[in-house]
Amino acid sequence: MSSEAGAAFGAPFSEENVLPAAALTAAVAGKDSVQATVAAEIKQSCQKKGCWMDVKLSDDSDMKVTFRDYGFFVPTENLEGRQVVFTGTAKRELVSVEDLRHFAEDAGKSEAEIAAITAPKEELRFVADGVILK
């Protein structure tokens, strides 16, 4: 699986009307969900099989991006700090303790960090249909 610039995963899409990640929170405000094509920086990704990535929304927040129906994955190495463009659906959702712990485990967090997760968390989430690495 290539992590080269321009490598694409999932459904092909046009890089038109791309929204900066920092503008996504405002775009979703007051709505159940929003269809969007977004440009962002990858903060971390699943180190086990590439089934999710966290992208930077602003200086102090990030967003989990998963891939529709686990239909595709991204490389597990050399993604941190990379730019990425993805298209799909953004929505706010309450993430269970079980899921939060699972994602922490996938990210290689310590047992103490995983055990410290004790409450569900409302987060902005994104289900991507397609991804292009930059």
CNS distance restraints for C-alpha pairs under 8 A (distance, minus, plus):
assign (resid   1 and name CA) (resid  74 and name CA) 7.69 0.50 0.50
assign (resid   1 and name CA) (resid  75 and name CA) 6.07 0.50 0.50
assign (resid   2 and name CA) (resid   7 and name CA) 6.26 0.50 0.50
assign (resid   2 and name CA) (resid  75 and name CA) 6.86 0.50 0.50
assign (resid   3 and name CA) (resid   7 and name CA) 6.27 0.50 0.50
assign (resid   3 and name CA) (resid  75 and name CA) 6.04 0.50 0.50
assign (resid   3 and name CA) (resid  77 and name CA) 7.75 0.50 0.50
assign (resid   3 and name CA) (resid  78 and name CA) 7.24 0.50 0.50
assign (resid   3 and name CA) (resid  79 and name CA) 7.56 0.50 0.50
assign (resid   3 and name CA) (resid 133 and name CA) 7.14 0.50 0.50
assign (resid   4 and name CA) (resid 133 and name CA) 7.19 0.50 0.50
assign (resid   4 and name CA) (resid 134 and name CA) 7.71 0.50 0.50
assign (resid   5 and name CA) (resid 133 and name CA) 5.41 0.50 0.50
assign (resid   5 and name CA) (resid 134 and name CA) 4.49 0.50 0.50
assign (resid   6 and name CA) (resid 132 and name CA) 5.93 0.50 0.50
assign (resid   6 and name CA) (resid 133 and name CA) 5.37 0.50 0.50
assign (resid   6 and name CA) (resid 134 and name CA) 5.58 0.50 0.50
assign (resid   7 and name CA) (resid 132 and name CA) 5.75 0.50 0.50
assign (resid   7 and name CA) (resid 133 and name CA) 5.50 0.50 0.50
assign (resid   7 and name CA) (resid 134 and name CA) 7.72 0.50 0.50
assign (resid   8 and name CA) (resid  12 and name CA) 7.45 0.50 0.50
assign (resid   8 and name CA) (resid 130 and name CA) 7.35 0.50 0.50
assign (resid   8 and name CA) (resid 131 and name CA) 5.64 0.50 0.50
assign (resid   8 and name CA) (resid 132 and name CA) 4.39 0.50 0.50
assign (resid   8 and name CA) (resid 133 and name CA) 6.50 0.50 0.50
assign (resid   9 and name CA) (resid  72 and name CA) 6.57 0.50 0.50
assign (resid   9 and name CA) (resid  73 and name CA) 7.09 0.50 0.50
assign (resid   9 and name CA) (resid  74 and name CA) 6.82 0.50 0.50
assign (resid   9 and name CA) (resid 130 and name CA) 5.70 0.50 0.50
assign (resid   9 and name CA) (resid 131 and name CA) 5.17 0.50 0.50
assign (resid   9 and name CA) (resid 132 and name CA) 6.47 0.50 0.50
assign (resid  10 and name CA) (resid  71 and name CA) 7.07 0.50 0.50
assign (resid  10 and name CA) (resid  72 and name CA) 5.59 0.50 0.50
assign (resid  10 and name CA) (resid  73 and name CA) 7.91 0.50 0.50
assign (resid  10 and name CA) (resid 129 and name CA) 5.92 0.50 0.50
assign (resid  10 and name CA) (resid 130 and name CA) 4.36 0.50 0.50
assign (resid  10 and name CA) (resid 131 and name CA) 6.42 0.50 0.50
assign (resid  11 and name CA) (resid 129 and name CA) 5.69 0.50 0.50
assign (resid  11 and name CA) (resid 130 and name CA) 4.66 0.50 0.50
assign (resid  11 and name CA) (resid 131 and name CA) 7.83 0.50 0.50
assign (resid  12 and name CA) (resid 130 and name CA) 6.11 0.50 0.50
assign (resid  13 and name CA) (resid  87 and name CA) 7.36 0.50 0.50
assign (resid  13 and name CA) (resid 130 and name CA) 6.79 0.50 0.50
assign (resid  15 and name CA) (resid  37 and name CA) 7.36 0.50 0.50
assign (resid  15 and name CA) (resid  85 and name CA) 7.71 0.50 0.50
assign (resid  16 and name CA) (resid  37 and name CA) 7.80 0.50 0.50
assign (resid  17 and name CA) (resid  37 and name CA) 6.97 0.50 0.50
assign (resid  18 and name CA) (resid  36 and name CA) 7.55 0.50 0.50
assign (resid  18 and name CA) (resid  37 and name CA) 5.04 0.50 0.50
assign (resid  18 and name CA) (resid  38 and name CA) 5.27 0.50 0.50
assign (resid  18 and name CA) (resid  39 and name CA) 6.40 0.50 0.50
assign (resid  18 and name CA) (resid  85 and name CA) 7.92 0.50 0.50
assign (resid  19 and name CA) (resid  23 and name CA) 6.61 0.50 0.50
assign (resid  19 and name CA) (resid  24 and name CA) 7.02 0.50 0.50
assign (resid  19 and name CA) (resid  36 and name CA) 7.17 0.50 0.50
assign (resid  19 and name CA) (resid  37 and name CA) 6.06 0.50 0.50
assign (resid  19 and name CA) (resid  38 and name CA) 4.71 0.50 0.50
assign (resid  19 and name CA) (resid  39 and name CA) 6.20 0.50 0.50
assign (resid  20 and name CA) (resid  24 and name CA) 7.00 0.50 0.50
assign (resid  20 and name CA) (resid  38 and name CA) 5.76 0.50 0.50
assign (resid  20 and name CA) (resid  39 and name CA) 5.14 0.50 0.50
assign (resid  20 and name CA) (resid  40 and name CA) 6.56 0.50 0.50
assign (resid  21 and name CA) (resid  25 and name CA) 7.99 0.50 0.50
assign (resid  21 and name CA) (resid  38 and name CA) 5.85 0.50 0.50
assign (resid  21 and name CA) (resid  39 and name CA) 5.73 0.50 0.50
assign (resid  21 and name CA) (resid  40 and name CA) 5.24 0.50 0.50
assign (resid  21 and name CA) (resid  56 and name CA) 7.07 0.50 0.50
assign (resid  21 and name CA) (resid  57 and name CA) 4.98 0.50 0.50
assign (resid  21 and name CA) (resid  58 and name CA) 7.57 0.50 0.50
assign (resid  22 and name CA) (resid  56 and name CA) 7.93 0.50 0.50
assign (resid  22 and name CA) (resid  57 and name CA) 4.73 0.50 0.50
assign (resid  22 and name CA) (resid  58 and name CA) 5.40 0.50 0.50
assign (resid  23 and name CA) (resid  27 and name CA) 6.42 0.50 0.50
assign (resid  23 and name CA) (resid  57 and name CA) 7.93 0.50 0.50
assign (resid  24 and name CA) (resid  28 and name CA) 6.29 0.50 0.50
assign (resid  24 and name CA) (resid  38 and name CA) 7.83 0.50 0.50
assign (resid  24 and name CA) (resid  57 and name CA) 7.59 0.50 0.50
assign (resid  25 and name CA) (resid  29 and name CA) 6.26 0.50 0.50
assign (resid  25 and name CA) (resid  57 and name CA) 7.96 0.50 0.50
assign (resid  25 and name CA) (resid 124 and name CA) 7.59 0.50 0.50
assign (resid  27 and name CA) (resid  34 and name CA) 7.29 0.50 0.50
assign (resid  28 and name CA) (resid  32 and name CA) 7.33 0.50 0.50
assign (resid  28 and name CA) (resid  33 and name CA) 6.24 0.50 0.50
assign (resid  28 and name CA) (resid  34 and name CA) 5.92 0.50 0.50
assign (resid  28 and name CA) (resid  90 and name CA) 7.16 0.50 0.50
assign (resid  28 and name CA) (resid  91 and name CA) 6.83 0.50 0.50
assign (resid  28 and name CA) (resid  92 and name CA) 7.97 0.50 0.50
assign (resid  32 and name CA) (resid  91 and name CA) 6.12 0.50 0.50
assign (resid  32 and name CA) (resid  92 and name CA) 7.16 0.50 0.50
assign (resid  33 and name CA) (resid  89 and name CA) 6.53 0.50 0.50
assign (resid  33 and name CA) (resid  90 and name CA) 5.49 0.50 0.50
assign (resid  33 and name CA) (resid  91 and name CA) 4.40 0.50 0.50
assign (resid  33 and name CA) (resid  92 and name CA) 7.32 0.50 0.50
assign (resid  34 and name CA) (resid  89 and name CA) 5.56 0.50 0.50
assign (resid  34 and name CA) (resid  90 and name CA) 5.23 0.50 0.50
assign (resid  34 and name CA) (resid  91 and name CA) 6.60 0.50 0.50
assign (resid  35 and name CA) (resid  87 and name CA) 7.61 0.50 0.50
assign (resid  35 and name CA) (resid  88 and name CA) 5.60 0.50 0.50
assign (resid  35 and name CA) (resid  89 and name CA) 4.55 0.50 0.50
assign (resid  35 and name CA) (resid  90 and name CA) 6.41 0.50 0.50
assign (resid  36 and name CA) (resid  87 and name CA) 5.71 0.50 0.50
assign (resid  36 and name CA) (resid  88 and name CA) 5.77 0.50 0.50
assign (resid  36 and name CA) (resid  89 and name CA) 6.24 0.50 0.50
assign (resid  36 and name CA) (resid  90 and name CA) 7.19 0.50 0.50
assign (resid  37 and name CA) (resid  85 and name CA) 6.95 0.50 0.50
assign (resid  37 and name CA) (resid  86 and name CA) 5.56 0.50 0.50
assign (resid  37 and name CA) (resid  87 and name CA) 4.11 0.50 0.50
assign (resid  37 and name CA) (resid  88 and name CA) 6.57 0.50 0.50
assign (resid  38 and name CA) (resid  85 and name CA) 5.49 0.50 0.50
assign (resid  38 and name CA) (resid  86 and name CA) 5.45 0.50 0.50
assign (resid  38 and name CA) (resid  87 and name CA) 6.29 0.50 0.50
assign (resid  39 and name CA) (resid  83 and name CA) 7.12 0.50 0.50
assign (resid  39 and name CA) (resid  84 and name CA) 5.72 0.50 0.50
assign (resid  39 and name CA) (resid  85 and name CA) 4.38 0.50 0.50
assign (resid  39 and name CA) (resid  86 and name CA) 6.70 0.50 0.50
assign (resid  40 and name CA) (resid  55 and name CA) 6.02 0.50 0.50
assign (resid  40 and name CA) (resid  56 and name CA) 6.21 0.50 0.50
assign (resid  40 and name CA) (resid  57 and name CA) 7.21 0.50 0.50
assign (resid  40 and name CA) (resid  83 and name CA) 5.68 0.50 0.50
assign (resid  40 and name CA) (resid  84 and name CA) 5.51 0.50 0.50
assign (resid  40 and name CA) (resid  85 and name CA) 6.49 0.50 0.50
assign (resid  41 and name CA) (resid  55 and name CA) 5.44 0.50 0.50
assign (resid  41 and name CA) (resid  56 and name CA) 5.52 0.50 0.50
assign (resid  41 and name CA) (resid  80 and name CA) 7.89 0.50 0.50
assign (resid  41 and name CA) (resid  81 and name CA) 5.80 0.50 0.50
assign (resid  41 and name CA) (resid  82 and name CA) 5.58 0.50 0.50
assign (resid  41 and name CA) (resid  83 and name CA) 4.48 0.50 0.50
assign (resid  41 and name CA) (resid  84 and name CA) 6.16 0.50 0.50
assign (resid  42 and name CA) (resid  53 and name CA) 6.76 0.50 0.50
assign (resid  42 and name CA) (resid  54 and name CA) 5.94 0.50 0.50
assign (resid  42 and name CA) (resid  55 and name CA) 4.38 0.50 0.50
assign (resid  42 and name CA) (resid  56 and name CA) 6.36 0.50 0.50
assign (resid  42 and name CA) (resid  79 and name CA) 6.41 0.50 0.50
assign (resid  42 and name CA) (resid  80 and name CA) 5.27 0.50 0.50
assign (resid  42 and name CA) (resid  81 and name CA) 5.27 0.50 0.50
assign (resid  42 and name CA) (resid  82 and name CA) 5.48 0.50 0.50
assign (resid  42 and name CA) (resid  83 and name CA) 6.25 0.50 0.50
assign (resid  42 and name CA) (resid  84 and name CA) 6.91 0.50 0.50
assign (resid  43 and name CA) (resid  53 and name CA) 7.51 0.50 0.50
assign (resid  43 and name CA) (resid  54 and name CA) 5.48 0.50 0.50
assign (resid  43 and name CA) (resid  55 and name CA) 5.25 0.50 0.50
assign (resid  43 and name CA) (resid  56 and name CA) 6.16 0.50 0.50
assign (resid  43 and name CA) (resid  62 and name CA) 7.99 0.50 0.50
assign (resid  43 and name CA) (resid  79 and name CA) 7.93 0.50 0.50
assign (resid  43 and name CA) (resid  80 and name CA) 5.15 0.50 0.50
assign (resid  43 and name CA) (resid  81 and name CA) 5.90 0.50 0.50
assign (resid  44 and name CA) (resid  53 and name CA) 5.78 0.50 0.50
assign (resid  44 and name CA) (resid  54 and name CA) 5.30 0.50 0.50
assign (resid  44 and name CA) (resid  55 and name CA) 7.23 0.50 0.50
assign (resid  44 and name CA) (resid  79 and name CA) 7.04 0.50 0.50
assign (resid  44 and name CA) (resid  80 and name CA) 5.26 0.50 0.50
assign (resid  44 and name CA) (resid 107 and name CA) 7.39 0.50 0.50
assign (resid  45 and name CA) (resid  50 and name CA) 6.50 0.50 0.50
assign (resid  45 and name CA) (resid  51 and name CA) 7.85 0.50 0.50
assign (resid  45 and name CA) (resid  52 and name CA) 5.75 0.50 0.50
assign (resid  45 and name CA) (resid  53 and name CA) 3.98 0.50 0.50
assign (resid  45 and name CA) (resid  54 and name CA) 6.00 0.50 0.50
assign (resid  45 and name CA) (resid  76 and name CA) 6.75 0.50 0.50
assign (resid  45 and name CA) (resid  79 and name CA) 7.11 0.50 0.50
assign (resid  45 and name CA) (resid  80 and name CA) 7.33 0.50 0.50
assign (resid  45 and name CA) (resid 107 and name CA) 6.67 0.50 0.50
assign (resid  46 and name CA) (resid  50 and name CA) 4.74 0.50 0.50
assign (resid  46 and name CA) (resid  51 and name CA) 5.87 0.50 0.50
assign (resid  46 and name CA) (resid  52 and name CA) 5.42 0.50 0.50
assign (resid  46 and name CA) (resid  53 and name CA) 6.19 0.50 0.50
assign (resid  46 and name CA) (resid  76 and name CA) 6.29 0.50 0.50
assign (resid  46 and name CA) (resid 103 and name CA) 7.68 0.50 0.50
assign (resid  46 and name CA) (resid 106 and name CA) 5.39 0.50 0.50
assign (resid  46 and name CA) (resid 107 and name CA) 5.54 0.50 0.50
assign (resid  47 and name CA) (resid  76 and name CA) 5.06 0.50 0.50
assign (resid  47 and name CA) (resid  77 and name CA) 7.25 0.50 0.50
assign (resid  47 and name CA) (resid 106 and name CA) 5.98 0.50 0.50
assign (resid  47 and name CA) (resid 107 and name CA) 5.96 0.50 0.50
assign (resid  47 and name CA) (resid 108 and name CA) 7.29 0.50 0.50
assign (resid  48 and name CA) (resid  76 and name CA) 6.87 0.50 0.50
assign (resid  48 and name CA) (resid 106 and name CA) 6.11 0.50 0.50
assign (resid  49 and name CA) (resid  73 and name CA) 7.07 0.50 0.50
assign (resid  49 and name CA) (resid  74 and name CA) 7.87 0.50 0.50
assign (resid  49 and name CA) (resid  75 and name CA) 7.61 0.50 0.50
assign (resid  49 and name CA) (resid  76 and name CA) 6.24 0.50 0.50
assign (resid  50 and name CA) (resid  73 and name CA) 5.06 0.50 0.50
assign (resid  50 and name CA) (resid  74 and name CA) 4.79 0.50 0.50
assign (resid  50 and name CA) (resid  75 and name CA) 5.50 0.50 0.50
assign (resid  50 and name CA) (resid  76 and name CA) 4.90 0.50 0.50
assign (resid  51 and name CA) (resid  66 and name CA) 6.37 0.50 0.50
assign (resid  51 and name CA) (resid  67 and name CA) 6.74 0.50 0.50
assign (resid  51 and name CA) (resid  70 and name CA) 6.96 0.50 0.50
assign (resid  51 and name CA) (resid  72 and name CA) 7.57 0.50 0.50
assign (resid  51 and name CA) (resid  73 and name CA) 5.09 0.50 0.50
assign (resid  51 and name CA) (resid  74 and name CA) 6.72 0.50 0.50
assign (resid  52 and name CA) (resid  64 and name CA) 6.91 0.50 0.50
assign (resid  52 and name CA) (resid  65 and name CA) 5.53 0.50 0.50
assign (resid  52 and name CA) (resid  66 and name CA) 4.56 0.50 0.50
assign (resid  52 and name CA) (resid  67 and name CA) 6.78 0.50 0.50
assign (resid  52 and name CA) (resid  73 and name CA) 7.52 0.50 0.50
assign (resid  52 and name CA) (resid  74 and name CA) 7.71 0.50 0.50
assign (resid  53 and name CA) (resid  64 and name CA) 5.90 0.50 0.50
assign (resid  53 and name CA) (resid  65 and name CA) 5.26 0.50 0.50
assign (resid  53 and name CA) (resid  66 and name CA) 6.76 0.50 0.50
assign (resid  54 and name CA) (resid  62 and name CA) 6.32 0.50 0.50
assign (resid  54 and name CA) (resid  63 and name CA) 5.40 0.50 0.50
assign (resid  54 and name CA) (resid  64 and name CA) 4.50 0.50 0.50
assign (resid  54 and name CA) (resid  65 and name CA) 5.99 0.50 0.50
assign (resid  55 and name CA) (resid  62 and name CA) 5.44 0.50 0.50
assign (resid  55 and name CA) (resid  63 and name CA) 5.38 0.50 0.50
assign (resid  55 and name CA) (resid  64 and name CA) 6.57 0.50 0.50
assign (resid  55 and name CA) (resid  65 and name CA) 7.26 0.50 0.50
assign (resid  56 and name CA) (resid  61 and name CA) 6.38 0.50 0.50
assign (resid  56 and name CA) (resid  62 and name CA) 4.42 0.50 0.50
assign (resid  56 and name CA) (resid  63 and name CA) 6.54 0.50 0.50
assign (resid  57 and name CA) (resid  61 and name CA) 5.57 0.50 0.50
assign (resid  57 and name CA) (resid  62 and name CA) 4.85 0.50 0.50
assign (resid  57 and name CA) (resid  63 and name CA) 6.52 0.50 0.50
assign (resid  58 and name CA) (resid  62 and name CA) 6.84 0.50 0.50
assign (resid  63 and name CA) (resid 123 and name CA) 7.20 0.50 0.50
assign (resid  63 and name CA) (resid 124 and name CA) 5.82 0.50 0.50
assign (resid  63 and name CA) (resid 125 and name CA) 5.72 0.50 0.50
assign (resid  63 and name CA) (resid 126 and name CA) 7.24 0.50 0.50
assign (resid  64 and name CA) (resid 124 and name CA) 7.40 0.50 0.50
assign (resid  64 and name CA) (resid 125 and name CA) 5.31 0.50 0.50
assign (resid  64 and name CA) (resid 126 and name CA) 6.35 0.50 0.50
assign (resid  65 and name CA) (resid 125 and name CA) 6.17 0.50 0.50
assign (resid  65 and name CA) (resid 126 and name CA) 4.72 0.50 0.50
assign (resid  65 and name CA) (resid 127 and name CA) 5.80 0.50 0.50
assign (resid  65 and name CA) (resid 128 and name CA) 6.62 0.50 0.50
assign (resid  66 and name CA) (resid  70 and name CA) 7.74 0.50 0.50
assign (resid  66 and name CA) (resid 125 and name CA) 8.00 0.50 0.50
assign (resid  66 and name CA) (resid 126 and name CA) 6.36 0.50 0.50
assign (resid  66 and name CA) (resid 127 and name CA) 5.03 0.50 0.50
assign (resid  66 and name CA) (resid 128 and name CA) 6.14 0.50 0.50
assign (resid  67 and name CA) (resid  71 and name CA) 6.56 0.50 0.50
assign (resid  67 and name CA) (resid  72 and name CA) 6.41 0.50 0.50
assign (resid  67 and name CA) (resid  73 and name CA) 7.02 0.50 0.50
assign (resid  67 and name CA) (resid 127 and name CA) 5.41 0.50 0.50
assign (resid  67 and name CA) (resid 128 and name CA) 4.88 0.50 0.50
assign (resid  67 and name CA) (resid 129 and name CA) 6.31 0.50 0.50
assign (resid  67 and name CA) (resid 130 and name CA) 7.80 0.50 0.50
assign (resid  68 and name CA) (resid  72 and name CA) 7.71 0.50 0.50
assign (resid  68 and name CA) (resid 127 and name CA) 5.64 0.50 0.50
assign (resid  68 and name CA) (resid 128 and name CA) 5.79 0.50 0.50
assign (resid  68 and name CA) (resid 129 and name CA) 5.64 0.50 0.50
assign (resid  75 and name CA) (resid  79 and name CA) 7.51 0.50 0.50
assign (resid  78 and name CA) (resid  82 and name CA) 7.96 0.50 0.50
assign (resid  82 and name CA) (resid 133 and name CA) 7.42 0.50 0.50
assign (resid  82 and name CA) (resid 134 and name CA) 6.65 0.50 0.50
assign (resid  83 and name CA) (resid 133 and name CA) 6.41 0.50 0.50
assign (resid  83 and name CA) (resid 134 and name CA) 5.09 0.50 0.50
assign (resid  84 and name CA) (resid 131 and name CA) 7.03 0.50 0.50
assign (resid  84 and name CA) (resid 132 and name CA) 5.78 0.50 0.50
assign (resid  84 and name CA) (resid 133 and name CA) 4.62 0.50 0.50
assign (resid  84 and name CA) (resid 134 and name CA) 5.37 0.50 0.50
assign (resid  85 and name CA) (resid 131 and name CA) 5.82 0.50 0.50
assign (resid  85 and name CA) (resid 132 and name CA) 5.24 0.50 0.50
assign (resid  85 and name CA) (resid 133 and name CA) 6.58 0.50 0.50
assign (resid  85 and name CA) (resid 134 and name CA) 7.50 0.50 0.50
assign (resid  86 and name CA) (resid 128 and name CA) 6.16 0.50 0.50
assign (resid  86 and name CA) (resid 129 and name CA) 7.48 0.50 0.50
assign (resid  86 and name CA) (resid 130 and name CA) 5.59 0.50 0.50
assign (resid  86 and name CA) (resid 131 and name CA) 4.32 0.50 0.50
assign (resid  86 and name CA) (resid 132 and name CA) 6.28 0.50 0.50
assign (resid  87 and name CA) (resid 128 and name CA) 5.40 0.50 0.50
assign (resid  87 and name CA) (resid 129 and name CA) 5.80 0.50 0.50
assign (resid  87 and name CA) (resid 130 and name CA) 5.55 0.50 0.50
assign (resid  87 and name CA) (resid 131 and name CA) 6.75 0.50 0.50
assign (resid  88 and name CA) (resid 126 and name CA) 7.01 0.50 0.50
assign (resid  88 and name CA) (resid 127 and name CA) 5.72 0.50 0.50
assign (resid  88 and name CA) (resid 128 and name CA) 4.37 0.50 0.50
assign (resid  88 and name CA) (resid 129 and name CA) 5.10 0.50 0.50
assign (resid  88 and name CA) (resid 130 and name CA) 7.18 0.50 0.50
assign (resid  89 and name CA) (resid 126 and name CA) 5.54 0.50 0.50
assign (resid  89 and name CA) (resid 127 and name CA) 5.31 0.50 0.50
assign (resid  89 and name CA) (resid 128 and name CA) 6.51 0.50 0.50
assign (resid  90 and name CA) (resid 124 and name CA) 6.95 0.50 0.50
assign (resid  90 and name CA) (resid 125 and name CA) 5.68 0.50 0.50
assign (resid  90 and name CA) (resid 126 and name CA) 4.29 0.50 0.50
assign (resid  90 and name CA) (resid 127 and name CA) 6.53 0.50 0.50
assign (resid  91 and name CA) (resid 124 and name CA) 5.69 0.50 0.50
assign (resid  91 and name CA) (resid 125 and name CA) 5.45 0.50 0.50
assign (resid  91 and name CA) (resid 126 and name CA) 6.37 0.50 0.50
assign (resid  92 and name CA) (resid 122 and name CA) 6.82 0.50 0.50
assign (resid  92 and name CA) (resid 123 and name CA) 5.59 0.50 0.50
assign (resid  92 and name CA) (resid 124 and name CA) 4.38 0.50 0.50
assign (resid  92 and name CA) (resid 125 and name CA) 5.95 0.50 0.50
assign (resid  93 and name CA) (resid 122 and name CA) 5.52 0.50 0.50
assign (resid  93 and name CA) (resid 123 and name CA) 5.65 0.50 0.50
assign (resid  93 and name CA) (resid 124 and name CA) 6.45 0.50 0.50
assign (resid  93 and name CA) (resid 125 and name CA) 6.83 0.50 0.50
assign (resid  94 and name CA) (resid 120 and name CA) 6.48 0.50 0.50
assign (resid  94 and name CA) (resid 121 and name CA) 5.55 0.50 0.50
assign (resid  94 and name CA) (resid 122 and name CA) 4.24 0.50 0.50
assign (resid  94 and name CA) (resid 123 and name CA) 6.36 0.50 0.50
assign (resid  95 and name CA) (resid  99 and name CA) 6.45 0.50 0.50
assign (resid  95 and name CA) (resid 100 and name CA) 6.61 0.50 0.50
assign (resid  95 and name CA) (resid 120 and name CA) 5.44 0.50 0.50
assign (resid  95 and name CA) (resid 121 and name CA) 5.31 0.50 0.50
assign (resid  95 and name CA) (resid 122 and name CA) 6.04 0.50 0.50
assign (resid  95 and name CA) (resid 123 and name CA) 6.97 0.50 0.50
assign (resid  96 and name CA) (resid 100 and name CA) 6.18 0.50 0.50
assign (resid  96 and name CA) (resid 119 and name CA) 7.45 0.50 0.50
assign (resid  96 and name CA) (resid 120 and name CA) 4.65 0.50 0.50
assign (resid  96 and name CA) (resid 121 and name CA) 6.95 0.50 0.50
assign (resid  97 and name CA) (resid 101 and name CA) 6.04 0.50 0.50
assign (resid  97 and name CA) (resid 117 and name CA) 6.50 0.50 0.50
assign (resid  97 and name CA) (resid 118 and name CA) 6.12 0.50 0.50
assign (resid  97 and name CA) (resid 119 and name CA) 5.65 0.50 0.50
assign (resid  97 and name CA) (resid 120 and name CA) 4.95 0.50 0.50
assign (resid  97 and name CA) (resid 121 and name CA) 7.80 0.50 0.50
assign (resid  98 and name CA) (resid 102 and name CA) 6.17 0.50 0.50
assign (resid  99 and name CA) (resid 103 and name CA) 6.19 0.50 0.50
assign (resid 100 and name CA) (resid 104 and name CA) 6.21 0.50 0.50
assign (resid 100 and name CA) (resid 117 and name CA) 7.20 0.50 0.50
assign (resid 100 and name CA) (resid 120 and name CA) 7.60 0.50 0.50
assign (resid 101 and name CA) (resid 105 and name CA) 6.13 0.50 0.50
assign (resid 101 and name CA) (resid 114 and name CA) 5.49 0.50 0.50
assign (resid 101 and name CA) (resid 115 and name CA) 7.72 0.50 0.50
assign (resid 101 and name CA) (resid 117 and name CA) 6.55 0.50 0.50
assign (resid 102 and name CA) (resid 106 and name CA) 6.24 0.50 0.50
assign (resid 103 and name CA) (resid 107 and name CA) 6.19 0.50 0.50
assign (resid 104 and name CA) (resid 108 and name CA) 6.49 0.50 0.50
assign (resid 104 and name CA) (resid 109 and name CA) 5.43 0.50 0.50
assign (resid 104 and name CA) (resid 113 and name CA) 7.89 0.50 0.50
assign (resid 104 and name CA) (resid 114 and name CA) 6.13 0.50 0.50
assign (resid 105 and name CA) (resid 109 and name CA) 5.56 0.50 0.50
assign (resid 105 and name CA) (resid 110 and name CA) 7.64 0.50 0.50
assign (resid 105 and name CA) (resid 114 and name CA) 6.88 0.50 0.50
assign (resid 109 and name CA) (resid 113 and name CA) 6.11 0.50 0.50
assign (resid 109 and name CA) (resid 114 and name CA) 6.57 0.50 0.50
assign (resid 110 and name CA) (resid 114 and name CA) 6.29 0.50 0.50
assign (resid 111 and name CA) (resid 115 and name CA) 6.02 0.50 0.50
assign (resid 112 and name CA) (resid 116 and name CA) 6.18 0.50 0.50
assign (resid 113 and name CA) (resid 117 and name CA) 7.05 0.50 0.50
